[in-house]
Amino acid sequence: MEQMNRTSFYDQISSNKWKSVVLMSLVFIVLIAIGAIIGLVLGPDYFFFIMIISIIISIVYIWMGYFHSADLAIASVGAKIADRVHYKQYYHSVEGLTMASGLPMPKLYVMEDNNINAFASGRDPEHAVICITTGAYNKLSKQELEGVLSHELSHIANYDIRFMTLTAILVGMIAIISEIFLRSLWFKDSGSDDNGWNLALIIIGIAMAIIAPIIVKLVQLAISRKREYMADASAVKFTRFPTGLVGALKKIKTETSAPAEKVSSAIAPLFMADPFKRNFDGLFSTHPPLEKRIAMLERM
């Protein structure tokens, strides 16, 4: 019988960290490229004007997303603080995992949803929250619940919320810059742009302004998928066995209940599994396919 090739969770964590950095670098390259084109087409003064506006808008976005991400996520799904008496196992599992990992105890929430799912949020481990669905608490065994909670604690330990917030800010900046640039072309004086070089730059600039937001959005989704793989591997690092998380993912895979209507697409990437059950392998997916995640964990 052919032996399955084993994979170290340390190798998986290192690989996905490196891939995330590479993808993030690509976003920076796109930002620099579109900035250079705008500078050539409209001149450096106009470019700095566009950058100042986009930075101001991004700072507001940073403040809302960075300092209030946990509160906004919890409020958006109507989650409530988990009662320690009713959700005793929930508290015991998280307390044990935080003691073993050295992380501070996050605030624990529960949202009404019969599907198995969970998410973590917060700008750093000291301001983190974990939210599980009632379905996760009622349907999972103790070992499976610990696997799910380890996955969410891994997002906290890896500062994934901060990382994804930074990614979202850069993606938003590129979208804002592109939009302002395209609109500004209507007011540009075309009297001095009668040579072929200026016309070519304008065409390149328009193409970049249209394509760049699409490219960086795809990169953002790719980073989200890599962080899910890394959280799976880090969960094994916390618990030292993948069985619980594998069991939870297999149960999620077999669920047929309709997704909760209260979950918005904006916070869907936070969840352990896509709450809309879009389990496909593609450029526009927020999560890796469950089959691939299970296969990776079973090799550890």
ChimeraX attribute file (.defattr): number of C-alpha atoms within 10 A of each C-alpha:
attribute: neighborCount
match mode: 1-to-1
recipient: residues
	/A:1	3
	/A:2	4
	/A:3	5
	/A:4	9
	/A:5	8
	/A:6	11
	/A:7	14
	/A:8	14
	/A:9	22
	/A:10	14
	/A:11	12
	/A:12	20
	/A:13	20
	/A:14	13
	/A:15	14
	/A:16	20
	/A:17	18
	/A:18	13
	/A:19	16
	/A:20	22
	/A:21	12
	/A:22	14
	/A:23	20
	/A:24	21
	/A:25	13
	/A:26	15
	/A:27	23
	/A:28	16
	/A:29	12
	/A:30	20
	/A:31	21
	/A:32	13
	/A:33	15
	/A:34	22
	/A:35	24
	/A:36	15
	/A:37	19
	/A:38	27
	/A:39	16
	/A:40	15
	/A:41	24
	/A:42	19
	/A:43	12
	/A:44	14
	/A:45	9
	/A:46	15
	/A:47	19
	/A:48	14
	/A:49	11
	/A:50	20
	/A:51	17
	/A:52	13
	/A:53	14
	/A:54	19
	/A:55	19
	/A:56	12
	/A:57	15
	/A:58	18
	/A:59	12
	/A:60	11
	/A:61	16
	/A:62	18
	/A:63	11
	/A:64	12
	/A:65	22
	/A:66	17
	/A:67	14
	/A:68	15
	/A:69	20
	/A:70	20
	/A:71	14
	/A:72	15
	/A:73	24
	/A:74	22
	/A:75	10
	/A:76	14
	/A:77	19
	/A:78	13
	/A:79	18
	/A:80	14
	/A:81	14
	/A:82	19
	/A:83	13
	/A:84	12
	/A:85	9
	/A:86	9
	/A:87	15
	/A:88	11
	/A:89	15
	/A:90	22
	/A:91	18
	/A:92	12
	/A:93	17
	/A:94	21
	/A:95	16
	/A:96	13
	/A:97	21
	/A:98	16
	/A:99	11
	/A:100	11
	/A:101	16
	/A:102	10
	/A:103	16
	/A:104	15
	/A:105	20
	/A:106	21
	/A:107	16
	/A:108	21
	/A:109	22
	/A:110	24
	/A:111	22
	/A:112	15
	/A:113	21
	/A:114	18
	/A:115	23
	/A:116	26
	/A:117	23
	/A:118	25
	/A:119	25
	/A:120	28
	/A:121	30
	/A:122	26
	/A:123	21
	/A:124	18
	/A:125	18
	/A:126	13
	/A:127	16
	/A:128	24
	/A:129	25
	/A:130	24
	/A:131	26
	/A:132	28
	/A:133	19
	/A:134	18
	/A:135	17
	/A:136	23
	/A:137	21
	/A:138	12
	/A:139	16
	/A:140	19
	/A:141	14
	/A:142	13
	/A:143	18
	/A:144	22
	/A:145	25
	/A:146	25
	/A:147	28
	/A:148	27
	/A:149	25
	/A:150	28
	/A:151	29
	/A:152	28
	/A:153	30
	/A:154	26
	/A:155	29
	/A:156	26
	/A:157	19
	/A:158	18
	/A:159	17
	/A:160	23
	/A:161	23
	/A:162	19
	/A:163	17
	/A:164	19
	/A:165	17
	/A:166	16
	/A:167	23
	/A:168	19
	/A:169	19
	/A:170	22
	/A:171	24
	/A:172	20
	/A:173	22
	/A:174	27
	/A:175	22
	/A:176	20
	/A:177	23
	/A:178	27
	/A:179	15
	/A:180	16
	/A:181	22
	/A:182	17
	/A:183	10
	/A:184	13
	/A:185	15
	/A:186	9
	/A:187	8
	/A:188	11
	/A:189	9
	/A:190	11
	/A:191	6
	/A:192	7
	/A:193	15
	/A:194	9
	/A:195	8
	/A:196	9
	/A:197	11
	/A:198	16
	/A:199	14
	/A:200	13
	/A:201	17
	/A:202	20
	/A:203	13
	/A:204	16
	/A:205	26
	/A:206	19
	/A:207	14
	/A:208	20
	/A:209	24
	/A:210	15
	/A:211	14
	/A:212	21
	/A:213	23
	/A:214	15
	/A:215	15
	/A:216	25
	/A:217	21
	/A:218	19
	/A:219	23
	/A:220	23
	/A:221	21
	/A:222	22
	/A:223	25
	/A:224	23
	/A:225	21
	/A:226	23
	/A:227	25
	/A:228	26
	/A:229	24
	/A:230	26
	/A:231	26
	/A:232	29
	/A:233	29
	/A:234	24
	/A:235	28
	/A:236	23
	/A:237	19
	/A:238	19
	/A:239	19
	/A:240	12
	/A:241	16
	/A:242	24
	/A:243	17
	/A:244	22
	/A:245	27
	/A:246	22
	/A:247	19
	/A:248	23
	/A:249	21
	/A:250	15
	/A:251	16
	/A:252	20
	/A:253	17
	/A:254	8
	/A:255	12
	/A:256	9
	/A:257	11
	/A:258	12
	/A:259	14
	/A:260	15
	/A:261	10
	/A:262	12
	/A:263	17
	/A:264	14
	/A:265	11
	/A:266	9
	/A:267	17
	/A:268	17
	/A:269	20
	/A:270	24
	/A:271	20
	/A:272	23
	/A:273	24
	/A:274	21
	/A:275	23
	/A:276	14
	/A:277	15
	/A:278	13
	/A:279	17
	/A:280	14
	/A:281	14
	/A:282	13
	/A:283	12
	/A:284	13
	/A:285	18
	/A:286	26
	/A:287	29
	/A:288	23
	/A:289	18
	/A:290	19
	/A:291	14
	/A:292	12
	/A:293	19
	/A:294	20
	/A:295	11
	/A:296	20
	/A:297	23
	/A:298	17
	/A:299	13
	/A:300	19
